[in-house]
Amino acid sequence: MGERIGFIGLGNMGGRMTRRLAEAGHTVLGYDPVPERSAEAGARAAASVAEVMAGSDHVLLSLPNSSVIERVVLDPGGVLESGRAGQIVVDLSTAAPSSSIRLHAALAERRIEFLDAGVSGGAAAAEKGALTVMVGGSAQALATLDRVFAAIAEKVVHMGGSGAGHTTKVLNNFLNAVSLSATAEVMLAAKKADLDLSLVLDVINASSGVNFATRNRFPRIVRGDYLEGGLTSSLMTKDIALYVDCLHELGVPSLAASGPLAAFGLANSLGYAEQISNRVVDALGDVAGGVRLHDGGTGDPR
């Protein structure tokens, strides 16, 4: 028999993870500002955060940013006020590590365990229950949730103490932003040079320029499939800003941040903010004279 799991935030990622938990036999009590999302994800709908906390053994969060997370946790009727000793709260969002450490300390005063658990793999991996999860906080609390994580993840790694999971996630997401924006530039240049884009990717993927974007994104983008449903350009910009703040706090120069920050900032300003971040190639293509890598998804991506 599954556990009673609360899930707060049933959007693009949270809804998919909730569905996986329900399919694995867990009873899921969901809360989202859009009430119908609970039923769509296979969860029973709660009317408030307080109701989720009261009706769940443990609670998972998947929220847009640290300011929203802090409101959900700290506001009256929120996680802190409504939780009880012994509960484990897992934040699966991409959040500022310093904020996660503060929330950990606040919840610890009420003997509520807090795990900061960044996830990677995007919507496709969430759909299949094949995410990679990087966790900060108590190893014992993490072990308690083995069956819960088994429903949503293929790989779970305990990174260390409070904040370690979200720090790892911020670092990973920055490399994701770099590879996506840089590959978008390269592929547009290849298009304007009248190169065969499939051959260009073939060569890059057998050469030193290979990266996640060249292997997993652009073979489909050049055929008009943008892999819709993943991280938006506005959220990617937020993640890059988190990276810059994190490095500032650590005393590490962030010299490589300006390129992807400019690329996704451009995408946001040209109307792609709430579209998948892969559309950054179209934003750059707009500035390059209306260039697209594909002909609408039919035919040769040359």
C-alpha positions in Angstrom: 0.0 0.0 0.0 1.3 3.5 -0.9 1.8 6.4 1.3 -0.3 9.5 1.6 1.6 12.1 -0.4 0.7 15.8 -0.6 1.8 17.7 -3.7 1.7 21.5 -4.0 2.2 22.9 -7.5 0.7 20.7 -10.3 2.0 22.5 -13.3 4.2 21.3 -16.1 6.5 19.2 -13.9 4.5 18.8 -10.8 1.4 17.4 -12.6 3.5 14.8 -14.4 5.2 13.7 -11.2 1.9 13.5 -9.4 0.5 11.3 -12.1 3.5 8.9 -11.7 2.9 8.8 -7.9 -0.7 8.0 -8.3 0.0 5.3 -10.9 2.5 3.8 -8.4 -0.3 3.3 -5.8 0.3 6.4 -3.6 -2.7 8.4 -2.5 -2.0 11.9 -3.6 -3.6 15.0 -2.3 -2.9 17.9 -4.6 -3.1 21.7 -4.4 -2.7 24.1 -7.2 -4.2 27.6 -7.9 -5.8 26.0 -11.0 -8.1 23.5 -9.2 -8.8 21.2 -12.2 -5.1 20.2 -12.4 -5.5 17.9 -9.5 -8.0 15.6 -11.3 -6.0 15.8 -14.5 -2.9 14.5 -12.6 -4.8 11.7 -10.8 -4.9 13.4 -7.4 -7.6 14.3 -5.0 -8.0 18.1 -4.9 -7.3 20.0 -1.7 -8.7 23.5 -1.1 -5.6 24.9 0.6 -2.0 24.3 1.6 -3.2 23.7 5.2 -5.5 20.9 3.9 -2.6 19.2 2.1 -0.4 19.3 5.2 -3.2 17.9 7.4 -4.0 15.0 5.1 -0.5 13.9 4.1 2.3 11.9 5.5 4.8 13.8 3.5 4.6 16.8 1.1 6.3 17.6 -2.2 6.6 21.0 -3.7 7.1 22.0 -7.4 6.9 25.7 -7.7 8.2 28.5 -10.0 10.7 30.3 -7.9 12.0 31.0 -4.3 9.6 33.9 -3.7 6.6 31.6 -4.4 8.1 28.8 -2.3 8.7 31.1 0.6 5.1 32.3 0.5 3.8 28.7 0.4 6.0 27.7 3.3 6.0 30.8 5.5 2.7 32.6 5.0 -0.2 32.1 7.5 -1.9 28.7 6.8 1.3 27.6 5.0 3.6 24.6 5.3 5.3 25.8 8.4 2.2 26.8 10.4 0.2 23.8 9.2 2.8 21.1 9.3 3.5 18.6 12.2 6.6 17.0 13.7 7.8 14.1 11.7 6.6 15.2 8.3 9.1 15.5 5.5 8.8 18.3 3.0 10.6 17.9 -0.3 11.2 20.9 -2.6 11.5 19.7 -6.2 11.7 23.2 -7.6 14.7 25.1 -8.9 15.3 27.5 -6.1 18.0 29.8 -4.6 20.1 27.6 -2.3 20.4 30.3 0.3 16.6 30.5 0.5 16.4 26.7 0.8 18.8 26.7 3.8 16.7 29.3 5.6 13.5 27.3 5.0 15.3 24.2 6.3 16.2 26.0 9.5 12.7 27.4 10.0 11.0 24.0 9.5 13.6 22.3 11.7 12.3 24.3 14.7 9.0 22.5 14.3 10.8 19.2 13.8 9.7 19.1 10.1 12.4 17.7 7.8 13.2 19.7 4.7 14.9 18.2 1.6 16.0 20.5 -1.3 15.8 18.2 -4.3 16.4 19.6 -7.7 15.2 17.5 -10.6 16.7 17.2 -14.1 15.4 15.6 -17.3 12.5 17.9 -18.1 8.9 17.0 -19.0 9.8 14.0 -21.0 11.6 12.3 -18.1 8.9 13.4 -15.6 6.3 11.7 -17.9 8.2 8.4 -17.8 9.3 8.6 -14.1 12.9 8.8 -15.2 14.1 12.0 -13.6 17.5 12.6 -12.0 17.1 14.0 -8.5 19.9 15.8 -6.6 19.1 16.0 -2.9 20.3 18.1 0.0 19.4 17.5 3.6 19.1 14.5 5.9 20.2 11.1 4.3 17.9 9.4 6.8 14.9 11.4 5.6 15.8 10.7 2.0 15.9 6.9 2.7 12.4 7.2 4.3 11.1 8.3 0.9 12.7 5.6 -1.2 9.3 4.3 -2.6 8.2 7.9 -3.3 11.3 8.7 -5.3 11.2 5.4 -7.1 8.0 6.5 -8.7 9.4 9.6 -10.3 13.1 9.1 -10.7 15.7 6.8 -12.3 18.6 8.3 -10.4 18.6 9.8 -6.9 21.8 11.2 -5.5 22.3 12.6 -1.9 24.6 15.6 -2.5 25.1 16.6 1.1 23.6 18.9 3.7 20.9 21.5 3.4 21.2 23.5 0.1 23.4 21.0 -1.6 20.7 19.7 -3.9 19.5 23.1 -5.1 23.1 24.3 -5.5 23.8 21.3 -7.8 20.6 22.0 -9.7 21.5 25.6 -10.3 25.0 24.6 -11.6 23.6 22.0 -13.9 20.9 24.3 -15.3 23.5 26.9 -16.2 25.4 24.4 -18.3 22.1 23.5 -19.9 21.5 27.2 -20.8 25.0 27.5 -22.2 24.8 24.5 -24.4 21.3 25.4 -25.7 22.0 29.0 -26.5 25.5 28.3 -28.0 24.2 25.4 -30.1 21.3 27.7 -31.4 23.9 30.2 -32.6 26.0 27.5 -34.3 23.0 25.9 -36.1 21.8 29.2 -37.4 25.3 30.0 -38.7 25.3 26.5 -40.4 21.9 27.3 -41.9 23.0 30.6 -43.3 26.2 28.9 -44.7 23.9 26.5 -46.6 25.2 23.5 -44.8 23.2 20.3 -44.4 22.0 20.5 -40.8 21.7 16.8 -40.3 25.3 16.3 -41.4 26.5 19.2 -39.2 24.9 17.5 -36.2 26.4 14.2 -37.2 29.9 15.7 -37.3 29.5 17.6 -34.1 28.1 14.6 -32.2 31.2 12.7 -33.2 33.5 15.6 -32.3 34.6 17.8 -29.4 31.6 20.2 -29.7 29.1 17.5 -28.7 26.7 18.4 -25.9 23.2 17.6 -24.6 21.6 20.1 -27.0 23.3 18.7 -30.1 22.5 15.1 -29.1 18.9 15.5 -27.8 17.4 18.8 -28.9 18.6 19.9 -32.3 18.1 16.6 -34.2 14.4 17.3 -33.6 14.4 21.1 -33.8 15.8 21.0 -37.3 12.7 19.0 -38.3 10.3 21.5 -36.6 9.8 19.6 -33.4 10.6 22.0 -30.5 9.8 19.3 -27.8 7.1 21.5 -26.4 6.2 21.3 -22.8 9.6 21.9 -21.2 11.3 24.8 -19.4 10.3 28.2 -20.8 12.6 31.0 -21.7 11.5 33.1 -18.8 12.3 30.3 -16.3 15.6 29.6 -18.0 16.5 33.3 -17.5 15.5 33.0 -13.8 17.8 29.9 -13.5 20.7 31.8 -15.0 20.2 34.7 -12.6 20.1 32.1 -9.7 23.5 30.8 -11.0 25.0 34.3 -11.1 23.7 35.0 -7.5 25.0 31.6 -6.3 28.5 32.2 -7.7 28.6 35.7 -6.2 27.8 34.3 -2.8 30.6 31.7 -3.3 33.1 34.3 -4.5 33.5 32.7 -7.9 33.6 34.8 -11.1 30.7 34.1 -13.5 32.4 35.2 -16.8 30.4 32.8 -19.0 26.9 34.0 -17.9 26.6 37.0 -20.2 26.0 35.0 -23.4 23.1 32.8 -22.4 21.6 35.7 -20.3 21.6 37.8 -23.4 20.2 35.0 -25.6 17.3 34.2 -23.4 16.7 37.9 -22.5 16.4 38.4 -26.3 13.9 35.5 -26.5 11.8 37.0 -23.7 11.8 40.5 -25.3 10.7 39.1 -28.7 7.7 37.3 -27.3 9.0 33.8 -26.5 9.1 34.2 -22.7 6.4 31.6 -22.0 7.3 29.3 -24.8 9.8 26.4 -24.4 13.4 27.6 -24.1 14.3 25.7 -27.3 12.6 28.6 -29.1 15.7 30.7 -28.4 16.9 29.5 -31.8 13.9 31.3 -33.4 14.5 34.5 -31.4 18.1 34.5 -32.7 16.8 33.6 -36.1 14.5 36.6 -36.1 17.4 38.9 -35.5 19.4 37.0 -38.2 16.8 37.9 -40.8 13.9 35.6 -40.1 15.9 32.4 -40.3 14.3 29.0 -39.3 16.2 25.8 -39.2 13.3 23.8 -40.6 10.6 24.2 -43.3 7.7 23.6 -40.9 8.5 20.0 -40.1 8.2 18.4 -43.5 11.1 17.7 -45.8 14.9 18.2 -45.7 16.1 20.3 -42.8 18.8 21.9 -45.1 
